[in-house]
Structures are given as C-alpha cells and as structure tokens.
Amino acid sequence: MEAEVDKAVEKVKTAGLPAAEINKRKQLTVWQRFDYLLDPGTWTRSTRLQPNENVEGTNNVYHGLAKISGKWAV
C-alpha cells in the first residue's frame, strides 16, 4: 500500500512542466519553495481536494501542515 501511495505522490510531484524549465524562468517549483520555507521533515500533506478525474491527477492546490521557524502553520 505504501508503494502505491509513493507512486501516486511522485506522479503529482512531476505533473506539469519539468523543474528545469521552471527554474530557467527564474522561478521555483512548489516543492522547492517548501524546501526553502518549511522546517525539514515537518510537511504533512492533506489529502483533501486531490481530484482523480483530471489528466494531471492534481489541482495545484497544496493543503497541509508544517513548521516554519519552529511554529506550526497551515
């Protein structure tokens, strides 16, 4: 079951433009922004609002809970 979840998460993470293309535009991907902003290992993604009906399997809305500078944030 965990392997299936990991596969689904990876599919969402790689949806859309490749990271190299986004970085070439001098922008960061949402995952790069999370790495920069959030305390390591604290991100917990909400499973709400993740549609399976569209081709990408994501709606580009990321809900979750994490710490920023030691304080919990939603």
All heavy atoms as a GROMACS GRO file, in nm:
protein
  590
    1MET      N    1   0.083  -0.119   0.000
    1MET     CA    2   0.000   0.000   0.000
    1MET      C    3   0.087   0.125   0.000
    1MET      O    4   0.058   0.221  -0.071
    1MET     CB    5  -0.093  -0.002   0.121
    1MET     CG    6  -0.190   0.111   0.122
    1MET     SD    7  -0.294   0.112  -0.022
    1MET     CE    8  -0.450   0.126   0.049
    2GLU      N    9   0.194   0.125   0.080
    2GLU     CA   10   0.282   0.242   0.084
    2GLU      C   11   0.348   0.268  -0.051
    2GLU      O   12   0.366   0.383  -0.090
    2GLU     CB   13   0.387   0.225   0.193
    2GLU     CG   14   0.330   0.238   0.332
    2GLU     CD   15   0.436   0.227   0.440
    2GLU    OE1   16   0.556   0.242   0.409
    2GLU    OE2   17   0.398   0.203   0.555
    3ALA      N   18   0.381   0.162  -0.122
    3ALA     CA   19   0.442   0.178  -0.255
    3ALA      C   20   0.343   0.246  -0.351
    3ALA      O   21   0.383   0.330  -0.432
    3ALA     CB   22   0.486   0.043  -0.310
    4GLU      N   23   0.215   0.210  -0.341
    4GLU     CA   24   0.113   0.273  -0.425
    4GLU      C   25   0.099   0.421  -0.392
    4GLU      O   26   0.086   0.504  -0.483
    4GLU     CB   27  -0.021   0.202  -0.407
    4GLU     CG   28  -0.028   0.065  -0.470
    4GLU     CD   29  -0.163   0.001  -0.450
    4GLU    OE1   30  -0.265   0.072  -0.459
    4GLU    OE2   31  -0.166  -0.121  -0.425
    5VAL      N   32   0.101   0.453  -0.264
    5VAL     CA   33   0.090   0.593  -0.222
    5VAL      C   34   0.212   0.671  -0.270
    5VAL      O   35   0.198   0.781  -0.324
    5VAL     CB   36   0.075   0.604  -0.069
    5VAL    CG1   37   0.088   0.749  -0.023
    5VAL    CG2   38  -0.057   0.545  -0.023
    6ASP      N   39   0.331   0.615  -0.254
    6ASP     CA   40   0.453   0.681  -0.300
    6ASP      C   41   0.449   0.706  -0.451
    6ASP      O   42   0.491   0.812  -0.498
    6ASP     CB   43   0.577   0.598  -0.264
    6ASP     CG   44   0.605   0.596  -0.115
    6ASP    OD1   45   0.552   0.682  -0.042
    6ASP    OD2   46   0.681   0.507  -0.072
    7LYS      N   47   0.398   0.609  -0.526
    7LYS     CA   48   0.388   0.623  -0.671
    7LYS      C   49   0.290   0.736  -0.706
    7LYS      O   50   0.318   0.818  -0.795
    7LYS     CB   51   0.341   0.492  -0.733
    7LYS     CG   52   0.337   0.492  -0.883
    7LYS     CD   53   0.294   0.356  -0.937
    7LYS     CE   54   0.279   0.360  -1.087
    7LYS     NZ   55   0.234   0.230  -1.140
    8ALA      N   56   0.178   0.743  -0.636
    8ALA     CA   57   0.079   0.848  -0.662
    8ALA      C   58   0.135   0.986  -0.627
    8ALA      O   59   0.113   1.082  -0.700
    8ALA     CB   60  -0.048   0.821  -0.582
    9VAL      N   61   0.208   0.996  -0.518
    9VAL     CA   62   0.269   1.123  -0.477
    9VAL      C   63   0.372   1.167  -0.581
    9VAL      O   64   0.376   1.284  -0.620
    9VAL     CB   65   0.333   1.112  -0.337
    9VAL    CG1   66   0.420   1.233  -0.307
    9VAL    CG2   67   0.225   1.096  -0.231
   10GLU      N   68   0.453   1.076  -0.628
   10GLU     CA   69   0.554   1.109  -0.729
   10GLU      C   70   0.489   1.156  -0.858
   10GLU      O   71   0.538   1.249  -0.922
   10GLU     CB   72   0.645   0.989  -0.755
   10GLU     CG   73   0.765   1.022  -0.839
   10GLU     CD   74   0.857   1.128  -0.778
   10GLU    OE1   75   0.865   1.139  -0.655
   10GLU    OE2   76   0.919   1.202  -0.856
   11LYS      N   77   0.377   1.096  -0.894
   11LYS     CA   78   0.306   1.137  -1.015
   11LYS      C   79   0.259   1.282  -1.003
   11LYS      O   80   0.271   1.361  -1.097
   11LYS     CB   81   0.187   1.045  -1.040
   11LYS     CG   82   0.110   1.078  -1.165
   11LYS     CD   83  -0.006   0.983  -1.187
   11LYS     CE   84  -0.086   1.023  -1.310
   11LYS     NZ   85  -0.203   0.938  -1.329
   12VAL      N   86   0.209   1.318  -0.886
   12VAL     CA   87   0.163   1.456  -0.863
   12VAL      C   88   0.283   1.551  -0.863
   12VAL      O   89   0.277   1.659  -0.921
   12VAL     CB   90   0.084   1.467  -0.731
   12VAL    CG1   91   0.058   1.612  -0.694
   12VAL    CG2   92  -0.047   1.391  -0.742
   13LYS      N   93   0.392   1.510  -0.799
   13LYS     CA   94   0.509   1.597  -0.790
   13LYS      C   95   0.570   1.627  -0.927
   13LYS      O   96   0.629   1.732  -0.947
   13LYS     CB   97   0.616   1.534  -0.700
   13LYS     CG   98   0.589   1.549  -0.554
   13LYS     CD   99   0.707   1.498  -0.474
   13LYS     CE  100   0.694   1.530  -0.328
   13LYS     NZ  101   0.812   1.486  -0.252
   14THR      N  102   0.556   1.535  -1.020
   14THR     CA  103   0.618   1.554  -1.152
   14THR      C  104   0.518   1.600  -1.258
   14THR      O  105   0.553   1.608  -1.375
   14THR     CB  106   0.687   1.424  -1.198
   14THR    OG1  107   0.591   1.318  -1.200
   14THR    CG2  108   0.802   1.389  -1.107
   15ALA      N  109   0.397   1.631  -1.218
   15ALA     CA  110   0.297   1.680  -1.314
   15ALA      C  111   0.335   1.818  -1.363
   15ALA      O  112   0.398   1.897  -1.293
   15ALA     CB  113   0.159   1.683  -1.248
   16GLY      N  114   0.297   1.848  -1.485
   16GLY     CA  115   0.322   1.982  -1.539
   16GLY      C  116   0.460   1.997  -1.597
   16GLY      O  117   0.523   1.900  -1.638
   17LEU      N  118   0.509   2.120  -1.596
   17LEU     CA  119   0.642   2.148  -1.652
   17LEU      C  120   0.753   2.087  -1.567
   17LEU      O  121   0.742   2.084  -1.444
   17LEU     CB  122   0.664   2.300  -1.658
   17LEU     CG  123   0.580   2.380  -1.755
   17LEU    CD1  124   0.606   2.529  -1.735
   17LEU    CD2  125   0.610   2.340  -1.897
   18PRO      N  126   0.860   2.044  -1.631
   18PRO     CA  127   0.974   1.993  -1.554
   18PRO      C  128   1.037   2.104  -1.470
   18PRO      O  129   1.032   2.223  -1.506
   18PRO     CB  130   1.072   1.946  -1.662
   18PRO     CG  131   0.995   1.938  -1.788
   18PRO     CD  132   0.879   2.031  -1.775
   19ALA      N  133   1.098   2.067  -1.359
   19ALA     CA  134   1.159   2.164  -1.268
   19ALA      C  135   1.264   2.249  -1.340
   19ALA      O  136   1.274   2.369  -1.315
   19ALA     CB  137   1.222   2.093  -1.149
   20ALA      N  138   1.341   2.188  -1.431
   20ALA     CA  139   1.444   2.263  -1.503
   20ALA      C  140   1.383   2.377  -1.585
   20ALA      O  141   1.440   2.487  -1.591
   20ALA     CB  142   1.523   2.169  -1.594
   21GLU      N  143   1.269   2.354  -1.644
   21GLU     CA  144   1.201   2.457  -1.724
   21GLU      C  145   1.153   2.570  -1.633
   21GLU      O  146   1.165   2.689  -1.667
   21GLU     CB  147   1.084   2.396  -1.800
   21GLU     CG  148   1.007   2.494  -1.885
   21GLU     CD  149   1.086   2.546  -2.004
   21GLU    OE1  150   1.176   2.474  -2.053
   21GLU    OE2  151   1.058   2.659  -2.047
   22ILE      N  152   1.099   2.536  -1.520
   22ILE     CA  153   1.051   2.637  -1.425
   22ILE      C  154   1.168   2.718  -1.371
   22ILE      O  155   1.162   2.840  -1.362
   22ILE     CB  156   0.971   2.570  -1.311
   22ILE    CG1  157   0.842   2.509  -1.369
   22ILE    CG2  158   0.940   2.670  -1.200
   22ILE    CD1  159   0.767   2.421  -1.274
   23ASN      N  160   1.278   2.649  -1.338
   23ASN     CA  161   1.397   2.718  -1.286
   23ASN      C  162   1.459   2.809  -1.391
   23ASN      O  163   1.514   2.915  -1.358
   23ASN     CB  164   1.500   2.617  -1.236
   23ASN     CG  165   1.452   2.534  -1.118
   23ASN    OD1  166   1.501   2.426  -1.096
   23ASN    ND2  167   1.356   2.584  -1.042
   24LYS      N  168   1.452   2.769  -1.519
   24LYS     CA  169   1.505   2.851  -1.627
   24LYS      C  170   1.432   2.986  -1.633
   24LYS      O  171   1.488   3.086  -1.672
   24LYS     CB  172   1.492   2.777  -1.760
   24LYS     CG  173   1.566   2.843  -1.874
   24LYS     CD  174   1.580   2.761  -2.000
   24LYS     CE  175   1.465   2.672  -2.034
   24LYS     NZ  176   1.477   2.611  -2.169
   25ARG      N  177   1.309   2.987  -1.589
   25ARG     CA  178   1.228   3.110  -1.584
   25ARG      C  179   1.255   3.192  -1.457
   25ARG      O  180   1.184   3.285  -1.426
   25ARG     CB  181   1.080   3.076  -1.590
   25ARG     CG  182   1.039   3.006  -1.717
   25ARG     CD  183   0.895   2.966  -1.709
   25ARG     NE  184   0.852   2.900  -1.831
   25ARG     CZ  185   0.729   2.862  -1.855
   25ARG    NH1  186   0.634   2.884  -1.765
   25ARG    NH2  187   0.698   2.802  -1.967
   26LYS      N  188   1.356   3.148  -1.382
   26LYS     CA  189   1.392   3.212  -1.254
   26LYS      C  190   1.280   3.201  -1.152
   26LYS      O  191   1.254   3.294  -1.074
   26LYS     CB  192   1.436   3.356  -1.275
   26LYS     CG  193   1.556   3.370  -1.366
   26LYS     CD  194   1.605   3.512  -1.369
   26LYS     CE  195   1.711   3.539  -1.469
   26LYS     NZ  196   1.824   3.465  -1.482
   27GLN      N  197   1.210   3.088  -1.154
   27GLN     CA  198   1.105   3.059  -1.058
   27GLN      C  199   1.138   2.927  -0.988
   27GLN      O  200   1.225   2.852  -1.033
   27GLN     CB  201   0.970   3.047  -1.129
   27GLN     CG  202   0.925   3.175  -1.195
   27GLN     CD  203   0.794   3.157  -1.271
   27GLN    OE1  204   0.755   3.047  -1.306
   27GLN    NE2  205   0.728   3.268  -1.298
   28LEU      N  206   1.068   2.900  -0.880
   28LEU     CA  207   1.084   2.775  -0.806
   28LEU      C  208   0.957   2.693  -0.817
   28LEU      O  209   0.847   2.747  -0.824
   28LEU     CB  210   1.111   2.803  -0.657
   28LEU     CG  211   1.238   2.881  -0.623
   28LEU    CD1  212   1.241   2.912  -0.474
   28LEU    CD2  213   1.361   2.803  -0.663
   29THR      N  214   0.972   2.561  -0.815
   29THR     CA  215   0.856   2.474  -0.809
   29THR      C  216   0.797   2.483  -0.668
   29THR      O  217   0.862   2.532  -0.575
   29THR     CB  218   0.892   2.327  -0.837
   29THR    OG1  219   0.972   2.278  -0.730
   29THR    CG2  220   0.966   2.312  -0.969
   30VAL      N  221   0.676   2.436  -0.653
   30VAL     CA  222   0.614   2.438  -0.520
   30VAL      C  223   0.697   2.355  -0.422
   30VAL      O  224   0.713   2.392  -0.306
   30VAL     CB  225   0.467   2.389  -0.523
   30VAL    CG1  226   0.458   2.244  -0.561
   30VAL    CG2  227   0.399   2.414  -0.390
   31TRP      N  228   0.756   2.246  -0.468
   31TRP     CA  229   0.836   2.160  -0.380
   31TRP      C  230   0.966   2.228  -0.341
   31TRP      O  231   1.013   2.216  -0.227
   31TRP     CB  232   0.861   2.026  -0.447
   31TRP     CG  233   0.731   1.964  -0.488
   31TRP    CD1  234   0.682   1.953  -0.615
   31TRP    CD2  235   0.629   1.914  -0.402
   31TRP    NE1  236   0.557   1.898  -0.612
   31TRP    CE2  237   0.522   1.872  -0.483
   31TRP    CE3  238   0.618   1.899  -0.265
   31TRP    CZ2  239   0.405   1.816  -0.431
   31TRP    CZ3  240   0.502   1.843  -0.213
   31TRP    CH2  241   0.398   1.803  -0.296
   32GLN      N  242   1.027   2.304  -0.432
   32GLN     CA  243   1.147   2.380  -0.399
   32GLN      C  244   1.114   2.491  -0.299
   32GLN      O  245   1.193   2.519  -0.209
   32GLN     CB  246   1.209   2.439  -0.525
   32GLN     CG  247   1.270   2.334  -0.615
   32GLN     CD  248   1.305   2.387  -0.753
   32GLN    OE1  249   1.243   2.480  -0.804
   32GLN    NE2  250   1.406   2.326  -0.814
   33ARG      N  251   0.998   2.552  -0.315
   33ARG     CA  252   0.955   2.656  -0.220
   33ARG      C  253   0.934   2.596  -0.082
   33ARG      O  254   0.970   2.657   0.019
   33ARG     CB  255   0.826   2.723  -0.268
   33ARG     CG  256   0.846   2.806  -0.392
   33ARG     CD  257   0.713   2.851  -0.449
   33ARG     NE  258   0.730   2.898  -0.585
   33ARG     CZ  259   0.683   3.011  -0.630
   33ARG    NH1  260   0.614   3.092  -0.552
   33ARG    NH2  261   0.704   3.046  -0.755
   34PHE      N  262   0.874   2.478  -0.077
   34PHE     CA  263   0.854   2.410   0.052
   34PHE      C  264   0.990   2.382   0.116
   34PHE      O  265   1.008   2.404   0.237
   34PHE     CB  266   0.778   2.279   0.034
   34PHE     CG  267   0.630   2.295   0.014
   34PHE    CD1  268   0.554   2.185  -0.020
   34PHE    CD2  269   0.566   2.417   0.026
   34PHE    CE1  270   0.417   2.196  -0.039
   34PHE    CE2  271   0.429   2.430   0.007
   34PHE     CZ  272   0.355   2.318  -0.025
   35ASP      N  273   1.085   2.331   0.040
   35ASP     CA  274   1.219   2.302   0.094
   35ASP      C  275   1.284   2.427   0.150
   35ASP      O  276   1.353   2.423   0.252
   35ASP     CB  277   1.310   2.241  -0.013
   35ASP     CG  278   1.271   2.098  -0.048
   35ASP    OD1  279   1.199   2.034   0.032
   35ASP    OD2  280   1.315   2.050  -0.154
   36TYR      N  281   1.264   2.540   0.084
   36TYR     CA  282   1.323   2.666   0.126
   36TYR      C  283   1.254   2.722   0.251
   36TYR      O  284   1.319   2.770   0.342
   36TYR     CB  285   1.314   2.768   0.011
   36TYR     CG  286   1.369   2.903   0.045
   36TYR    CD1  287   1.506   2.926   0.046
   36TYR    CD2  288   1.284   3.009   0.075
   36TYR    CE1  289   1.557   3.052   0.078
   36TYR    CE2  290   1.333   3.134   0.106
   36TYR     CZ  291   1.470   3.155   0.108
   36TYR     OH  292   1.519   3.278   0.140
   37LEU      N  293   1.123   2.714   0.255
   37LEU     CA  294   1.044   2.781   0.358
   37LEU      C  295   1.022   2.697   0.484
   37LEU      O  296   1.030   2.748   0.596
   37LEU     CB  297   0.907   2.820   0.300
   37LEU     CG  298   0.807   2.888   0.392
   37LEU    CD1  299   0.859   3.023   0.437
   37LEU    CD2  300   0.673   2.902   0.324
   38LEU      N  301   0.994   2.569   0.467
   38LEU     CA  302   0.948   2.486   0.579
   38LEU      C  303   1.062   2.418   0.653
   38LEU      O  304   1.165   2.386   0.594
   38LEU     CB  305   0.851   2.379   0.528
   38LEU     CG  306   0.731   2.431   0.449
   38LEU    CD1  307   0.649   2.315   0.397
   38LEU    CD2  308   0.647   2.526   0.532
   39ASP      N  309   1.040   2.393   0.781
   39ASP     CA  310   1.137   2.316   0.859
   39ASP      C  311   1.142   2.174   0.804
   39ASP      O  312   1.036   2.114   0.778
   39ASP     CB  313   1.097   2.313   1.006
   39ASP     CG  314   1.103   2.451   1.073
   39ASP    OD1  315   1.149   2.547   1.009
   39ASP    OD2  316   1.061   2.460   1.189
   40PRO      N  317   1.262   2.119   0.784
   40PRO     CA  318   1.275   1.985   0.724
   40PRO      C  319   1.196   1.879   0.800
   40PRO      O  320   1.195   1.876   0.924
   40PRO     CB  321   1.425   1.957   0.733
   40PRO     CG  322   1.489   2.091   0.744
   40PRO     CD  323   1.391   2.178   0.817
   41GLY      N  324   1.130   1.794   0.725
   41GLY     CA  325   1.059   1.680   0.782
   41GLY      C  326   0.928   1.710   0.850
   41GLY      O  327   0.868   1.621   0.911
   42THR      N  328   0.878   1.833   0.840
   42THR     CA  329   0.753   1.866   0.910
   42THR      C  330   0.632   1.874   0.819
   42THR      O  331   0.519   1.882   0.868
   42THR     CB  332   0.766   2.000   0.986
   42THR    OG1  333   0.787   2.106   0.893
   42THR    CG2  334   0.879   1.996   1.086
   43TRP      N  335   0.650   1.874   0.687
   43TRP     CA  336   0.539   1.886   0.593
   43TRP      C  337   0.450   1.761   0.597
   43TRP      O  338   0.498   1.650   0.579
   43TRP     CB  339   0.589   1.909   0.452
   43TRP     CG  340   0.485   1.900   0.345
   43TRP    CD1  341   0.474   1.802   0.251
   43TRP    CD2  342   0.377   1.989   0.321
   43TRP    NE1  343   0.367   1.827   0.170
   43TRP    CE2  344   0.304   1.942   0.211
   43TRP    CE3  345   0.333   2.106   0.382
   43TRP    CZ2  346   0.192   2.007   0.160
   43TRP    CZ3  347   0.221   2.170   0.332
   43TRP    CH2  348   0.153   2.120   0.222
   44THR      N  349   0.323   1.781   0.623
   44THR     CA  350   0.223   1.675   0.617
   44THR      C  351   0.114   1.723   0.524
   44THR      O  352   0.045   1.820   0.554
   44THR     CB  353   0.163   1.646   0.757
   44THR    OG1  354   0.270   1.613   0.844
   44THR    CG2  355   0.066   1.532   0.751
   45ARG      N  356   0.100   1.655   0.413
   45ARG     CA  357   0.006   1.695   0.309
   45ARG      C  358  -0.134   1.648   0.342
   45ARG      O  359  -0.155   1.534   0.381
   45ARG     CB  360   0.052   1.636   0.176
   45ARG     CG  361  -0.028   1.672   0.057
   45ARG     CD  362   0.041   1.610  -0.064
   45ARG     NE  363  -0.046   1.578  -0.172
   45ARG     CZ  364  -0.134   1.480  -0.178
   45ARG    NH1  365  -0.150   1.402  -0.077
   45ARG    NH2  366  -0.206   1.459  -0.283
   46SER      N  367  -0.230   1.734   0.322
   46SER     CA  368  -0.370   1.696   0.336
   46SER      C  369  -0.413   1.623   0.209
   46SER      O  370  -0.367   1.654   0.100
   46SER     CB  371  -0.456   1.821   0.355
   46SER     OG  372  -0.593   1.788   0.348
   47THR      N  373  -0.500   1.528   0.223
   47THR     CA  374  -0.548   1.454   0.107
   47THR      C  375  -0.673   1.517   0.047
   47THR      O  376  -0.725   1.466  -0.051
   47THR     CB  377  -0.578   1.307   0.144
   47THR    OG1  378  -0.673   1.307   0.251
   47THR    CG2  379  -0.452   1.235   0.185
   48ARG      N  380  -0.719   1.625   0.104
   48ARG     CA  381  -0.838   1.693   0.051
   48ARG      C  382  -0.808   1.758  -0.083
   48ARG      O  383  -0.698   1.800  -0.110
   48ARG     CB  384  -0.885   1.798   0.150
   48ARG     CG  385  -0.935   1.740   0.279
   48ARG     CD  386  -0.974   1.846   0.378
   48ARG     NE  387  -1.072   1.936   0.319
   48ARG     CZ  388  -1.076   2.066   0.345
   48ARG    NH1  389  -0.988   2.120   0.425
   48ARG    NH2  390  -1.167   2.142   0.290
   49LEU      N  391  -0.911   1.768  -0.164
   49LEU     CA  392  -0.906   1.841  -0.291
   49LEU      C  393  -0.800   1.788  -0.387
   49LEU      O  394  -0.734   1.864  -0.455
   49LEU     CB  395  -0.884   1.990  -0.265
   49LEU     CG  396  -0.989   2.059  -0.180
   49LEU    CD1  397  -0.948   2.200  -0.148
   49LEU    CD2  398  -1.124   2.058  -0.249
   50GLN      N  399  -0.783   1.658  -0.394
   50GLN     CA  400  -0.692   1.598  -0.490
   50GLN      C  401  -0.774   1.516  -0.590
   50GLN      O  402  -0.799   1.398  -0.572
   50GLN     CB  403  -0.588   1.509  -0.420
   50GLN     CG  404  -0.492   1.586  -0.333
   50GLN     CD  405  -0.412   1.688  -0.411
   50GLN    OE1  406  -0.366   1.661  -0.520
   50GLN    NE2  407  -0.397   1.806  -0.355
   51PRO      N  408  -0.817   1.580  -0.698
   51PRO     CA  409  -0.907   1.513  -0.792
   51PRO      C  410  -0.837   1.403  -0.872
   51PRO      O  411  -0.722   1.417  -0.912
   51PRO     CB  412  -0.951   1.627  -0.884
   51PRO     CG  413  -0.838   1.723  -0.879
   51PRO     CD  414  -0.782   1.714  -0.740
   52ASN      N  415  -0.907   1.295  -0.893
   52ASN     CA  416  -0.855   1.186  -0.974
   52ASN      C  417  -0.913   1.191  -1.115
   52ASN      O  418  -0.872   1.116  -1.201
   52ASN     CB  419  -0.888   1.051  -0.910
   52ASN     CG  420  -0.815   1.033  -0.779
   52ASN    OD1  421  -0.700   1.072  -0.767
   52ASN    ND2  422  -0.883   0.975  -0.681
   53GLU      N  423  -1.009   1.280  -1.137
   53GLU     CA  424  -1.079   1.284  -1.265
   53GLU      C  425  -1.000   1.355  -1.375
   53GLU      O  426  -1.022   1.331  -1.492
   53GLU     CB  427  -1.215   1.355  -1.251
   53GLU     CG  428  -1.313   1.281  -1.162
   53GLU     CD  429  -1.289   1.304  -1.014
   53GLU    OE1  430  -1.241   1.413  -0.975
   53GLU    OE2  431  -1.316   1.212  -0.936
   54ASN      N  432  -0.909   1.446  -1.339
   54ASN     CA  433  -0.837   1.517  -1.445
   54ASN      C  434  -0.708   1.442  -1.483
   54ASN      O  435  -0.658   1.359  -1.410
   54ASN     CB  436  -0.810   1.662  -1.407
   54ASN     CG  437  -0.718   1.678  -1.289
   54ASN    OD1  438  -0.667   1.582  -1.236
   54ASN    ND2  439  -0.695   1.800  -1.248
   55VAL      N  440  -0.654   1.475  -1.598
   55VAL     CA  441  -0.539   1.404  -1.653
   55VAL      C  442  -0.417   1.414  -1.562
   55VAL      O  443  -0.344   1.317  -1.543
   55VAL     CB  444  -0.505   1.461  -1.794
   55VAL    CG1  445  -0.380   1.397  -1.850
   55VAL    CG2  446  -0.621   1.442  -1.888
   56GLU      N  447  -0.395   1.531  -1.503
   56GLU     CA  448  -0.277   1.552  -1.420
   56GLU      C  449  -0.286   1.482  -1.284
   56GLU      O  450  -0.185   1.457  -1.221
   56GLU     CB  451  -0.253   1.702  -1.396
   56GLU     CG  452  -0.218   1.779  -1.520
   56GLU     CD  453  -0.342   1.823  -1.597
   56GLU    OE1  454  -0.454   1.815  -1.542
   56GLU    OE2  455  -0.327   1.865  -1.713
   57GLY      N  456  -0.407   1.458  -1.236
   57GLY     CA  457  -0.425   1.398  -1.104
   57GLY      C  458  -0.401   1.497  -0.991
   57GLY      O  459  -0.385   1.459  -0.877
   58THR      N  460  -0.398   1.625  -1.024
   58THR     CA  461  -0.377   1.727  -0.923
   58THR      C  462  -0.451   1.854  -0.964
   58THR      O  463  -0.482   1.872  -1.081
   58THR     CB  464  -0.226   1.759  -0.905
   58THR    OG1  465  -0.213   1.858  -0.802
   58THR    CG2  466  -0.162   1.807  -1.032
   59ASN      N  467  -0.479   1.940  -0.868
   59ASN     CA  468  -0.541   2.068  -0.900
   59ASN      C  469  -0.448   2.183  -0.866
   59ASN      O  470  -0.487   2.298  -0.867
   59ASN     CB  471  -0.675   2.082  -0.827
   59ASN     CG  472  -0.660   2.073  -0.678
   59ASN    OD1  473  -0.550   2.073  -0.624
   59ASN    ND2  474  -0.772   2.065  -0.608
   60ASN      N  475  -0.323   2.151  -0.833
   60ASN     CA  476  -0.221   2.250  -0.799
   60ASN      C  477  -0.254   2.331  -0.675
   60ASN      O  478  -0.207   2.442  -0.658
   60ASN     CB  479  -0.191   2.343  -0.917
   60ASN     CG  480  -0.123   2.269  -1.029
   60ASN    OD1  481  -0.040   2.183  -1.003
   60ASN    ND2  482  -0.158   2.301  -1.151
   61VAL      N  483  -0.336   2.274  -0.587
   61VAL     CA  484  -0.365   2.334  -0.458
   61VAL      C  485  -0.302   2.242  -0.354
   61VAL      O  486  -0.330   2.123  -0.350
   61VAL     CB  487  -0.517   2.348  -0.433
   61VAL    CG1  488  -0.544   2.400  -0.294
   61VAL    CG2  489  -0.580   2.436  -0.538
   62TYR      N  490  -0.214   2.298  -0.272
   62TYR     CA  491  -0.141   2.217  -0.175
   62TYR      C  492  -0.181   2.258  -0.035
   62TYR      O  493  -0.146   2.366   0.012
   62TYR     CB  494   0.010   2.233  -0.198
   62TYR     CG  495   0.048   2.178  -0.333
   62TYR    CD1  496   0.047   2.259  -0.445
   62TYR    CD2  497   0.077   2.044  -0.347
   62TYR    CE1  498   0.078   2.207  -0.570
   62TYR    CE2  499   0.109   1.991  -0.471
   62TYR     CZ  500   0.108   2.073  -0.581
   62TYR     OH  501   0.138   2.021  -0.704
   63HIS      N  502  -0.256   2.172   0.029
   63HIS     CA  503  -0.301   2.194   0.166
   63HIS      C  504  -0.216   2.106   0.256
   63HIS      O  505  -0.188   1.992   0.223
   63HIS     CB  506  -0.447   2.152   0.184
   63HIS     CG  507  -0.543   2.229   0.101
   63HIS    ND1  508  -0.609   2.338   0.150
   63HIS    CD2  509  -0.583   2.215  -0.027
   63HIS    CE1  510  -0.686   2.388   0.056
   63HIS    NE2  511  -0.672   2.313  -0.053
   64GLY      N  512  -0.178   2.160   0.369
   64GLY     CA  513  -0.102   2.078   0.460
   64GLY      C  514  -0.067   2.151   0.588
   64GLY      O  515  -0.109   2.265   0.611
   65LEU      N  516   0.012   2.083   0.669
   65LEU     CA  517   0.055   2.133   0.798
   65LEU      C  518   0.206   2.117   0.803
   65LEU      O  519   0.260   2.014   0.765
   65LEU     CB  520  -0.013   2.051   0.908
   65LEU     CG  521   0.019   2.084   1.051
   65LEU    CD1  522  -0.037   2.222   1.086
   65LEU    CD2  523  -0.040   1.980   1.144
   66ALA      N  524   0.275   2.221   0.849
   66ALA     CA  525   0.421   2.216   0.860
   66ALA      C  526   0.467   2.321   0.960
   66ALA      O  527   0.390   2.408   1.001
   66ALA     CB  528   0.486   2.241   0.725
   67LYS      N  529   0.593   2.311   0.998
   67LYS     CA  530   0.651   2.412   1.086
   67LYS      C  531   0.736   2.508   1.003
   67LYS      O  532   0.806   2.468   0.910
   67LYS     CB  533   0.739   2.347   1.192
   67LYS     CG  534   0.661   2.280   1.302
   67LYS     CD  535   0.753   2.233   1.412
   67LYS     CE  536   0.673   2.176   1.526
   67LYS     NZ  537   0.761   2.134   1.638
   68ILE      N  538   0.727   2.636   1.041
   68ILE     CA  539   0.811   2.740   0.985
   68ILE      C  540   0.880   2.807   1.103
   68ILE      O  541   0.814   2.861   1.192
   68ILE     CB  542   0.728   2.844   0.906
   68ILE    CG1  543   0.653   2.776   0.792
   68ILE    CG2  544   0.818   2.955   0.853
   68ILE    CD1  545   0.553   2.865   0.720
   69SER      N  546   1.011   2.796   1.106
   69SER     CA  547   1.090   2.850   1.219
   69SER      C  548   1.038   2.797   1.352
   69SER      O  549   1.025   2.872   1.450
   69SER     CB  550   1.089   3.003   1.218
   69SER     OG  551   1.150   3.051   1.101
   70GLY      N  552   1.003   2.669   1.355
   70GLY     CA  553   0.961   2.604   1.478
   70GLY      C  554   0.815   2.623   1.516
   70GLY      O  555   0.771   2.568   1.616
   71LYS      N  556   0.738   2.698   1.438
   71LYS     CA  557   0.598   2.720   1.469
   71LYS      C  558   0.511   2.654   1.366
   71LYS      O  559   0.537   2.662   1.244
   71LYS     CB  560   0.567   2.870   1.475
   71LYS     CG  561   0.641   2.940   1.586
   71LYS     CD  562   0.603   3.084   1.595
   71LYS     CE  563   0.679   3.149   1.709
   71LYS     NZ  564   0.639   3.286   1.730
   72TRP      N  565   0.404   2.590   1.411
   72TRP     CA  566   0.313   2.520   1.320
   72TRP      C  567   0.236   2.620   1.235
   72TRP      O  568   0.194   2.724   1.283
   72TRP     CB  569   0.214   2.432   1.396
   72TRP     CG  570   0.280   2.310   1.450
   72TRP    CD1  571   0.313   2.285   1.580
   72TRP    CD2  572   0.322   2.196   1.375
   72TRP    NE1  573   0.374   2.162   1.590
   72TRP    CE2  574   0.380   2.105   1.466
   72TRP    CE3  575   0.318   2.160   1.240
   72TRP    CZ2  576   0.432   1.982   1.426
   72TRP    CZ3  577   0.370   2.038   1.201
   72TRP    CH2  578   0.426   1.950   1.294
   73ALA      N  579   0.220   2.584   1.109
   73ALA     CA  580   0.145   2.669   1.016
   73ALA      C  581   0.059   2.580   0.927
   73ALA      O  582   0.095   2.466   0.900
   73ALA     CB  583   0.240   2.752   0.930
   74VAL      N  584  -0.053   2.632   0.882
   74VAL     CA  585  -0.142   2.559   0.792
   74VAL      C  586  -0.134   2.624   0.655
   74VAL      O  587  -0.133   2.744   0.643
   74VAL     CB  588  -0.288   2.564   0.842
   74VAL    CG1  589  -0.381   2.495   0.745
   74VAL    CG2  590  -0.296   2.501   0.979
   0.00000   0.00000   0.00000
